[in-house]
Amino acid sequence: MIDFELSDEQKMIRDSVGAFATEQIRPAARPADETGAIAADVVTQAWQLGLVSGSIPEQFGGGGDIRSAITGAIVAEELGYGDIGIGMHVLAPRLLAFPVVEMGTDAQKERMLKRFTGANFAAASAAVIEPHFDSDLTAMQTTAKRDGAAWILNGVKCCVPLAADSETILVYAATDAQKGFAGVDGFLVARNAAGLKIAEREKNMGLKGLATYSLTLENCRVGADTRLGGDKGINFSRLMSEARIAIAAFGVGLMRAAFDYARDYAKERKAFGMFIAQKQAIAFILADMAIEIDAARLLVWEAASRVDKGDDALKESYLAKNYVAASALKVADNAVQVLGGHGYVRDHPVEMWLRNARGLAAIDGIATV
Amino acid sequence: MKILVPIKRVPDPATTIRVLPDGSGIATDNVKWVINPFCEIAIEEALRIKEKQTGEVILLTVGQTTWQEQLRTGLAMGADRAILVKTDAALDQLAIARIIAKVAGDEKPDLVILGKQAIDDDSNQVGQIVAETLAWPQATFASKVEFAGDKCTVIREVDGGLETIAFKLPGLITTDLRLNEPRYASLPGIMKARKKELKEVAADSLGVDLAPKLKIKRLDAPPKRQAGRKVASVEELVQVLHTEAKAI
């Protein structure tokens, strides 16, 4: 059975988050791009939408909603329509909270989740990507070795959002390098743990409002109770599927923003006595952009629906993420093209979206649904 | 405090409105429907009053089954329950006001708070008629509302400034734009809204005279605005204002 109709609740979530993204996030995007800092009141307001706390079980003070990757994809798309950098910032706490909800032990839930149900934004993060040329999540170079009751972590990570402000960072490391995804575990490492060093903030081409860091683990010794899921460990493949769906959904939001902006511009801008939207050279570009958006969203939703059914979605989420990474770049570039010379100047947001879109290919695992 | 908030469903203010060729109404295909912005402000104010004191916020609307969507949105913002008075007829402001007054008579709220006008027909009279029908005090165009016991003080936006008036509950307030900024429905709020009570009542079961006194004969789109033109000098400007625009 196939049904693309959203539930009434999903429609309301789309409308509410979409209105917030349009009215609050979008105006904050350029200042964040220029200054590198996101307006605090936007972050607080986003937090109060319950984007993180809504899916924390009621016993820890959360909303107790059943998590859904489809709903998560809708939320990420809407936030991305406002700005993907700000969207990823406000969803970053999910990177730690949601894996704990889904795979943590009772003690870990007790210890970790309450902080996400307060009135104020609680930063948290996950460290996935590694800063070397052949970075491969199935062959992580960050390792965790057992030492009695403890674990010793070694390695280097990059693109860790909000690392400097997070009390705890979920660090992924290989416990068995031979097993690929199955040999990866997550560790709830306190930011001030001995052996964990957070470097200066990274200077990125786009997503400039989103603070990301690299970090080094040097014989970082953590207790057995920090291993996510305890002795059972985690399903890393599922967590990465959820991450890729989120990143892809953010990209769909960016594409929609670029398309809407270019279309509206083309309907207002006159050249040679007619609106440029009436010229085939422009109309064809706009039509291609619209096709990309729908195609990308369908890939995202297919992957998300598999996650929601409990099926393996590694392939589908990978296809969605890769497709979006390429098509978001194309769509953002087309938006710059439709605006002509205006597209290249900072008075319009499309050049910013083009830089942000490039980031979608470079990042992995820094958002989740 | 028990607060009744009547709301109206209107086209999204961002929607481009097209009048039907025969002038009988507007084209409703592809129109996104939302809560009237002034009504949203009324819901927000009611929620803030409830959060400061205690009490109950009841939403009310008069319309078709699809109007449930806007009631659910209000419930997601935090209202406690909702009433849909169902009718397929296009009622005029007087009939709507009579229905609201009837429901207020049954529910006995301490306060009725609603938007000063709807952005579709801009009629600005339902609140006033409801208050008159109930013989309650009314404070229209509120930009600030405060309570001390059963005394309500309202700052109103009037031509040329602000006016402060006070009345004893029960009473009625209509909201102006600057009263507050409505919240966005939160994700947990949206999920909880599904479980809240939404009661449907048939309009013709209320025993209220619904016969329209007002008939919309036809709608016309405003004339297209002409492009401006540049003049070369102040002298020419004065000349044109005098001879063509006849403004001076």
Interface residues (C-beta under 8 A of the other chain):
Chain A: D8 E9 M12 I13 D15 S16 V17 A19 F20 Q45 Q48 L49 G50 L51 S53 G54 S55 G62 G63 G64 D65 V75
Chain B: E69 R72 T73 A76 R183 Y184 A185 S186 L187 P188 G189 I190 M191 K192 A193 R194
